[in-house]
Amino acid sequence: MSARDRAVSPFYWTLAEFCADELLPFVFACYLARKYMWRAAIVLVLLTLYYPITLSKVALFTPVWLLFFALLSRIFEAKMTVILSLLVPLAAGLTLLTLFRMGLMPEQVAINYFGVVNFRMAAIPSNT
């Protein structure tokens, strides 16, 4: 018998990553579809509580993004919801950048939003 000389790491994900990234958004969607609003709200609270543990942007923005999708899906059909989920944040970034160029918006606000949302969300694909 021989001993392991290096640590064993998970192949795809850890249990915490699986819950925060895959399971809880699915559970939120199921509760929303069945109109269990209190349960869906509890899932959003649980997702919010993952941020202090993981300190990742995904954990921070997932509850907000899910609420945004829930609101859009109540108003529009599925195809329009997907289109607007990309169009609305990008249009807001372009609007802020235009207001900055006209001198109506502070530079820091416009550049930060444009860099995070328009550049990171749309121009650079996700690694996960």
N, C-alpha and C positions, 0 to 999 in steps of 0.2 A: 504494500500500500504506500501511496505517496500523498503528501499534503499539498494542498493548493497554495501556490505562491502569489496569487493575485486575487483581488476581490471579484465576486460574481455580480454582474449588473443585469438589470432586466432587459429583455430583448426588445420589446416595443415600447412599453411605458410602465410607469409605476401605478399603483392603485389610486393614489391621489390625483395623478394626471388623468387617469381614465375617468374618474368621477367628475372632475372639474371640466374637462374638455369634451367628453363624449356623453357620459351618462346623464348628468344633470340638465344640460340643454335639451336632451331628448325627453326627459321626464317633465320638464317645463312645458314643452310642446304638447305632450300627451295630456297633462292637466288642463292646459288652455283649451285644447280641442274638446275635452269633456266638460268644460265650464266649471272646473274646480278652482276658482280664483284664489281662495285662501291657500290651497296647497301649492299653486303656482307661485304665489308670493313668498311662501316659505322656501321654495327652491331658489328664488332670486336672492333671498337673504343668505342661504347656504353658499351660493356662488360668490356673493360679496365677501363672505368670511374666508374664502380661499386666498384672497389677496394678501393679508398679513402673513400667511404661511408661505406662499410661493413668491411673492413680490414680482409677479410678472404682469405685463400689460394685458395679456389675454384674460387673466383672472380679474383684473380691474375693469375692463371694458365689456366683458361678456354679459353681465346683467343689463347694462344700458343698451347694448346691441340687441339683446333678446326682446327688451321692451319696445325698441324701435321697430323690429320686425313684427311684433304682435300688433302694434298700432297700425302699421302699413297693411298687414293682412286683414285687419278688420274693415279697412276702407276700400282696398283694391283687391283684384283677383291675383292669383299666384304669379303670373308672368309680369304684371305691372309692379308687384311688390319687389321682385328681384331687380328689375330695371331701376326702380326708385331707390332701392337700397344702395346702389352705386351712384346714381345721379345726384341725389340730395346732398350727401357729404362732399362730393366733388364740386358741385355748384356753389355750396357754401364757402369752400376754400377759394374758388375763383372770385366770388363776390368780395370776400375779405381782402384778397390781394388787389382787386380793382379799387376798393375803398382806400387801401393804403397808398396806392399810386396817385389817387386824387387828393391825398392829404387828410382824409377823414377818419383814418384808423391808425392807431399806433403801430409802428413797425414790428415790435415784438409779438403782438397778438396775431397779426396776419401771417408773419413768417412761421411762427410756431405751429399754427393750425395747418397752414399749407404744407409745411414739411412733414408733419405727422400724418395727416389724413390724405392729402392728395399725392404726396410723393411716396410715403411708406405703404399706404394701403393700395394704391392703384398702380404705381410704377414698379414697385419691387414685389415679386411674388413671395408668398409665405413659404417658410421652410418646414412648417409642421403640417 
